[in-house]
Amino acid sequence: MLFLQLLVVGLAWHLFGLPNERTVIDKIVAGEFNQEASILAITAGGIVVAFMVQRVIRNRGPYHVNQFRIYFTTKDTDVTPAILSRNLENNFHKAFANNRVARVCRPFSDRPEIIRFTLVLRLARLFQWAMGKERQEHVELLRPHSSDAAFHAYTLRIAEASAADWHFLSGTRSWCIAKTEDFDNYGEPVPLAEAFFLETAALEEFSFWTYKTVRRKHIERTWRDFLVDALMQINATASPITCRESGSSTKYKLGSRMWRKKRRRKWMKSGPEIEIWQRESAYGKKRIGLLQAEDYASRLFTLHLGIKRDYDWLVK
C-alpha cells in the first residue's frame, strides 16, 4: 500500500510540482506575497526562495500534543537555563549528527534561523526514488525574547507548494530548559538530585495523507536521539540523571496519558543508560478545545509560549 501511495505522490509531484525559482521571484517583485506572512531567503547561487508558515489546520485533526524530556546536572554553578537554551539553539544542527531519522543543516547564510531537515529513513529513500528528490522539510526557529529559556519552530512551506502540501508535519515544536522546581506540583518526574531538564514539546498534525502511514515510533526516535546528543551541545559538563515517578502523576495527565520512561543508549559509551521521559496524546477536532481545561495545560503553555500561541490561534 505504501509503495502505491508513493507512486501516486510521485506522479502528483511531477504534475503539480514546485514552480521554478524565477516564478517565485517574479511574484515577489509584483507584490503578490504578503511580506508580513512570507519569509525570504537567498540560496548560495543567489536564488530567492519564499517560504510561508504552515500552521495546523482548524477543524481537521487529529492533533498530536507530545513531550519528550531528559534530566541533567552540570558542574557550572553560575549557568542559567537561558544560557543553556541559547547554546542549544546555536548548536542545534550539531545535535542531529548521529540521529537515526533526520539530518539538519542551515542552508541559507542570510537566514540562519531557517533549518532544513532531511529524512534518512527507508521511507525517505523510497520517496527519493519515487519523486527524484530528497524528502526535506524546513522550519523557522524563533525566540520570543532574548532572555527566554525557550525557543520554538514553525513548519514552513515553499510559497507556491500549497497544491500538494508537501510536508510531513504541520504545527509548532518548542524546546525549553528549566530548573526542576515545583515538579511535584505538576505530576512530573522527580529527579534524584537538584537538576535541569531539557524538553521538546509539540502541537502538530500530519499535513498530507501519505505520511499518516509513517509510524509514530519514528517521530519518537527522532526526539529521543536528539535529547541525548543535545546534552553534549548545551554544556561540556552536562550529565544525565535518573528520576522517579511523582506521587501526583495520575492527576496531571496529558489527555489520558501519564509520563512513561524510556531508556536509550549508554551515556558517552559508558555508564548507565539514559532515561527519556515522554508522553503523547491525540485530540480530534472537537476535543482539542478541551486541552486548555486540563490540569496540566497551564504548565505546558508556560514552558512553551510558542505552542500556546499556536493553540490560541487554533481554537479561537
Buried (B, 14 or more C-beta within 10 A) or exposed (E): EEEEBBEEBBEBBEEEBBEEBEEBBEBBEEEEBEEEEBBBBEEEEEEBBBBBBBBBBEEBBBBBBBBBBBBBBBEEEEBBBBBBBBBBBEBBBBBBEEBEBBBBEBBBEEBBBBBBBBBBBEBBEBBBEBBEEBBBBBBBBBBEEEEBBBBBBBBBBBBBBEEBBBBBBBBBBBBBBBEBEEBBEBBBBBBEEEBBBBBBBBBBBBBBEBBEEBEEEBBBBBBBBBBBBBBBBBBEEBBBBBBEBBEBBEEBBBBEBBBEEBEBEEBEEEEEEBBBBBBBBBBEBEBBEEBBEBEBBEBBBEBBBBBBBBBEEBEE
